[in-house]
Amino acid sequence: MRFLYNIGIALYVTGIRIASPFLPKARLWIRGRRNWKKAMKQASANLPSGKHVIWFHCASLGEFEQGRPVIEAFRLSCPDWSILLTFFSPSGYEVRKDYPHADHVFYLPADTPSNARDFTDIWRPSAAVFVKYEYWLNFFHELGEKGVPIYVISAIFRQGQHFFSFYGKWFTRRISRGVNFFVQDDESVRLLKGVGIDNAVCSGDTRFDRVYQLRDNAVDFPAISDFASGSKVLIAGSTWRWDEELLAAMYEKFAGSMKLIIAPHEVHPSGVGRLESDIRARLGGRGEVVRFSEIRGKIPENTRAIIIDRIGILSGLYRYGDIAYIGGGFGKGIHNILEPASFGLPVIFGPRYGKFAEARDLIKKSGAVSIGGQEELESTVDTLINDQKELDRRSGICSTYVEGRRGATARIMEQLGRLCRNG
C-alpha cells in the first residue's frame, strides 16, 4: 500500500508540473520548491551548534492562522529554540514567507521517501507540529524512525473520512505511531479510539484563541467607522460570485435601511469591477459604491456600499458591522465565521456548512442562519435590521460562544512547553 501511496504522490507532482504553465498557483508550487535542498542546507548551516529546532507545518493560510497562537506561545516559552515553518500551498507561503516569529520559512518538499529523509537529515528537528489536516506518510515515517515526537494540533475527525474506512486503516495506523493528537472535540477522540489510537486528548480549537487575538488587536479604520456610524451595516466576507449575486439582489430591497461592506474572496480587477457595476445598478441612484483602494480621507456622504479590494484587513472590519454574511456556502464550504462571531455579529451563510462544528453549533443556538436562496436571505436580513431585541439576542449568543471556547493554546502548551524545559 505504501508503494501505491508513493505512486500517487508522483502522479500528483507530475500533474502540478503539467498544469504549471497555465495555472499561477501551480507555477508557484513548482517554482517555490526549486533547489529546495540547497536553500535549506544553507539556512540550517547557520544554526548554532546544539540548538534545538521545532518544525511547524501548515497546509495553507487558514491552517497557519489556526496554528499561529501556538507558534507564538512557543516562541515566548522557548526562546532558545529555532522555529522552522513550512507550507504546502502557495496561498500560505506567499503571504507568510516573512513571518517574523519563525526563523525559517519554506515550502514543504513533495512527500517522497527520499525528500522526507533529506529534509529531516538537514534540519534534525527535535519536535514536529502539524496543524489540523496534514498527514504525510513518508515524513511521519522518517520522523518516527528518528525518534522525533510528532504533535497534531486542532485536528478534527469525522466518520466519513478515509481514516476510518476499510482501505484507510493501514494509513491511519502508520501515521499514528508516536503521534500526539490534540483534537477539537470528543467525537474525534472517540473515532480515533475506535481504530486503536489512544494518544488523543480533546484540547479544543486554537482558532478561538486566534480570533480573540485579532479582535483585541484590530486596526482602526476611521473612514470606515464614520461610514458605519448611525446605520445598520451588513459585512459580507470571503464572498464568491454566487454569494455576490444574492447579496446584490438583496441590497436592491434594503439599500435604504442599511449599508453594505463586501470583501470578495478573490480581488481580481474583473471580478471587483463586475461586483461594483452590479451593486451600483441595484442602488439605482440611491447612493454610491466605492472601492476601499480609492478611499482618500473621508468617504463621500452618499456612499451606501464599500467593496474591500485589499487582502488581509477583513478580520478588523467586522468591528464596524451589525450582521455578517460569510461566503463559500454555495460552493465547497463556508469560510471563517468565528471572526465576525467574536465581535458579536450574527452570521448568515449558505447550505454547505456541515464540515464546520462552529457553524452547526451556532445554528443550534440560533446565533447563525443557513440560507438556501434569495427569499431566505431577505427574510433573515429583514428580521435582523428591524428587530433590535432579536439582533442583540443573537449577537450575545455569538460572542459568548467564542469567548467560552478559548484556551486550546494553553492546553497544548502544557505539553509542548515541556520540550524546552526538558531539552
LUMFIVO-395175 format. One line per field, with one value per residue (C-alpha): residue in one letter; x, y, z. Coordinates in steps of 0.5 Angstrom, whole numbers, always signed. Layout:
N
aa	c(A ...)
east	c(X ...)
north	c(Y ...)
up	c(Z ...)
***
This chain:
423
aa	c(M R F L Y N I G I A L Y V T G I R I A S P F L P K A R L W I R G R R N W K K A M K Q A S A N L P S G K H V I W F H C A S L G E F E Q G R P V I E A F R L S C P D W S I L L T F F S P S G Y E V R K D Y P H A D H V F Y L P A D T P S N A R D F T D I W R P S A A V F V K Y E Y W L N F F H E L G E K G V P I Y V I S A I F R Q G Q H F F S F Y G K W F T R R I S R G V N F F V Q D D E S V R L L K G V G I D N A V C S G D T R F D R V Y Q L R D N A V D F P A I S D F A S G S K V L I A G S T W R W D E E L L A A M Y E K F A G S M K L I I A P H E V H P S G V G R L E S D I R A R L G G R G E V V R F S E I R G K I P E N T R A I I I D R I G I L S G L Y R Y G D I A Y I G G G F G K G I H N I L E P A S F G L P V I F G P R Y G K F A E A R D L I K K S G A V S I G G Q E E L E S T V D T L I N D Q K E L D R R S G I C S T Y V E G R R G A T A R I M E Q L G R L C R N G)
east	c(+0 +6 +8 +1 +2 +8 +6 +0 +5 +9 +3 +1 +7 +7 +0 +2 +8 +4 -1 +4 +5 -3 -4 -1 -2 +1 +7 +9 +8 +14 +18 +18 +21 +26 +33 +30 +35 +41 +37 +35 +42 +45 +40 +41 +48 +47 +44 +49 +51 +47 +41 +34 +29 +22 +18 +11 +8 +1 -2 -4 -6 -12 -8 -3 -8 -10 -3 -1 -3 +1 +8 +8 +6 +12 +17 +15 +16 +22 +26 +33 +29 +29 +23 +22 +16 +13 +7 +4 +0 +3 -3 +0 +8 +7 +3 +7 +14 +17 +13 +17 +16 +19 +27 +26 +20 +20 +15 +15 +18 +14 +13 +17 +22 +28 +25 +23 +30 +34 +29 +30 +37 +38 +34 +34 +28 +27 +20 +15 +8 +3 -3 -10 -10 -3 -1 +4 +6 +14 +15 +12 +15 +22 +21 +19 +25 +29 +25 +22 +16 +10 +4 -2 -6 -13 -15 -22 -24 -31 -34 -34 -26 -22 -18 -24 -25 -23 -18 -15 -14 -7 -5 -8 -4 +2 +1 -1 +6 +9 +4 +0 -6 -10 -17 -22 -28 -30 -32 -25 -23 -28 -27 -19 -20 -25 -19 -14 -11 -11 -6 -11 -14 -19 -16 -21 -19 -14 -18 -22 -15 -13 -20 -19 -12 -15 -21 -16 -11 -16 -13 -17 -20 -23 -26 -30 -32 -35 -39 -42 -44 -51 -53 -54 -48 -48 -41 -40 -33 -30 -35 -36 -40 -46 -46 -45 -51 -55 -52 -53 -60 -62 -59 -64 -69 -65 -61 -65 -65 -57 -50 -46 -39 -37 -30 -29 -25 -21 -20 -18 -20 -25 -29 -29 -31 -37 -39 -38 -43 -48 -49 -49 -54 -58 -58 -61 -58 -60 -53 -46 -41 -33 -27 -23 -17 -20 -21 -17 -19 -27 -32 -37 -43 -48 -44 -48 -43 -36 -32 -26 -21 -15 -13 -11 -16 -23 -22 -21 -27 -32 -32 -36 -41 -48 -49 -44 -45 -40 -39 -37 -43 -46 -39 -34 -36 -36 -30 -29 -35 -31 -28 -35 -38 -32 -35 -42 -44 -50 -48 -51 -48 -50 -52 -45 -43 -43 -36 -35 -37 -38 -43 -47 -46 -49 -54 -57 -56 -59 -53 -52 -57 -56 -60 -62 -63 -66 -72 -69 -63 -68 -73 -67 -64 -71 -71 -64 -65 -72 -72 -66 -68 -67 -61 -58 -60 -56 -50 -50 -50 -44 -40 -41 -40 -33 -31 -33 -28 -22 -16 -14 -7 -5 -7 -3 +3 +2 +6 +10 +13 +16 +20 +24 +24 +27 +31)
north	c(+0 +5 +3 +6 +12 +14 +13 +17 +23 +22 +23 +29 +32 +31 +34 +40 +41 +40 +45 +50 +54 +55 +56 +61 +57 +51 +55 +58 +51 +49 +55 +55 +48 +49 +48 +47 +42 +47 +53 +49 +47 +54 +56 +50 +51 +58 +55 +55 +48 +44 +49 +45 +46 +45 +44 +47 +45 +48 +47 +54 +60 +58 +53 +58 +62 +56 +55 +62 +62 +56 +58 +65 +62 +57 +63 +66 +60 +57 +63 +59 +54 +55 +55 +52 +54 +50 +51 +46 +51 +58 +62 +60 +61 +67 +71 +69 +68 +74 +72 +75 +69 +64 +63 +60 +59 +54 +50 +43 +39 +33 +27 +22 +18 +21 +28 +26 +23 +29 +34 +31 +30 +37 +40 +35 +37 +36 +36 +37 +40 +39 +44 +40 +37 +35 +28 +26 +19 +19 +25 +22 +15 +19 +23 +16 +13 +18 +18 +26 +27 +29 +33 +34 +40 +43 +36 +34 +28 +26 +19 +19 +21 +16 +14 +10 +6 -1 +2 +8 +4 +2 +9 +11 +6 +8 +16 +15 +12 +16 +22 +26 +28 +35 +35 +40 +35 +29 +26 +26 +22 +17 +16 +15 +10 +6 +5 +4 +10 +12 +18 +24 +29 +34 +41 +45 +49 +54 +59 +61 +64 +67 +71 +74 +76 +79 +82 +85 +88 +90 +96 +102 +105 +112 +113 +106 +108 +114 +111 +106 +111 +112 +106 +98 +95 +88 +86 +80 +77 +72 +72 +68 +70 +66 +70 +77 +76 +74 +80 +85 +83 +83 +90 +93 +92 +94 +100 +105 +101 +99 +100 +94 +93 +87 +83 +78 +72 +74 +81 +80 +87 +84 +81 +87 +91 +87 +87 +94 +95 +90 +94 +101 +98 +96 +102 +106 +113 +112 +112 +111 +105 +106 +101 +101 +103 +109 +112 +118 +121 +122 +117 +121 +122 +119 +112 +106 +101 +99 +94 +92 +90 +89 +82 +82 +87 +84 +81 +88 +91 +86 +91 +96 +91 +89 +83 +78 +74 +69 +67 +60 +56 +55 +52 +48 +50 +57 +61 +63 +65 +66 +72 +76 +72 +74 +81 +79 +79 +74 +70 +68 +63 +58 +51 +48 +48 +41 +40 +46 +45 +52 +53 +47 +50 +57 +55 +50 +56 +61 +65 +63 +62 +58 +60 +57 +62 +69 +69 +66 +72 +77 +75 +74 +81 +84 +81 +83 +90 +91 +88 +90 +86 +80 +83 +84 +77 +73 +78 +76 +68 +69 +73 +68 +62 +64 +67 +61 +56 +60 +56 +51 +54 +54 +47 +45 +49 +45 +39 +43 +47 +41 +40 +47 +45 +38 +40)
up	c(+0 +1 -6 -8 -4 -7 -14 -12 -10 -16 -20 -16 -17 -25 -25 -22 -27 -33 -30 -28 -35 -35 -27 -23 -16 -20 -22 -15 -12 -17 -17 -9 -9 -14 -11 -4 -1 -3 +0 +7 +7 +7 +12 +17 +17 +20 +26 +33 +35 +39 +38 +38 +32 +33 +26 +25 +18 +16 +9 +8 +10 +14 +18 +19 +23 +27 +29 +30 +37 +39 +35 +38 +45 +44 +42 +48 +53 +49 +46 +45 +40 +33 +29 +22 +19 +12 +8 +3 -1 -4 -1 +5 +4 -1 +5 +11 +8 +12 +18 +24 +29 +25 +24 +17 +13 +7 +2 +4 -1 -4 +1 -3 +1 -1 +0 +7 +9 +6 +10 +17 +16 +14 +20 +25 +29 +36 +35 +29 +30 +24 +24 +23 +17 +14 +15 +10 +11 +9 +13 +19 +18 +18 +24 +27 +25 +28 +35 +34 +37 +33 +35 +31 +34 +33 +29 +28 +25 +22 +21 +13 +13 +10 +16 +19 +12 +11 +6 +10 +16 +14 +13 +20 +24 +20 +21 +29 +31 +36 +35 +40 +38 +40 +38 +37 +40 +44 +38 +35 +41 +40 +33 +34 +40 +35 +31 +36 +37 +45 +45 +43 +48 +47 +48 +43 +37 +37 +32 +38 +41 +35 +33 +40 +39 +32 +36 +41 +36 +31 +27 +27 +20 +22 +15 +16 +23 +20 +14 +19 +24 +25 +21 +21 +17 +14 +13 +7 +8 +3 -2 -9 -15 -13 -6 -9 -14 -8 -4 -9 -11 -3 -3 -8 -3 +3 +1 +5 +11 +12 +9 +6 +6 +2 +2 -4 -3 -9 -11 -19 -22 -27 -21 -17 -23 -24 -17 -17 -23 -20 -14 -17 -22 -16 -12 -18 -16 -8 -7 -9 -9 -7 -7 -1 -5 -7 -1 +1 +8 +9 +5 +1 +5 -1 +0 +1 +0 +0 -4 +0 -6 -1 +2 +10 +13 +13 +21 +23 +19 +23 +29 +25 +23 +26 +21 +18 +11 +10 +3 +1 +3 -4 -6 -3 +4 +8 +10 +17 +21 +28 +26 +26 +31 +36 +35 +37 +29 +28 +22 +15 +10 +5 +6 +5 +13 +15 +16 +21 +28 +30 +24 +27 +34 +32 +28 +34 +39 +34 +33 +26 +20 +14 +8 +1 -3 -4 +0 +6 +6 +5 +11 +15 +14 +15 +22 +24 +22 +24 +31 +35 +41 +36 +34 +41 +43 +37 +38 +45 +43 +38 +43 +49 +44 +42 +49 +52 +48 +49 +52 +47 +46 +54 +54 +48 +51 +58 +54 +48 +54 +57 +51 +53 +60 +59 +53)
***
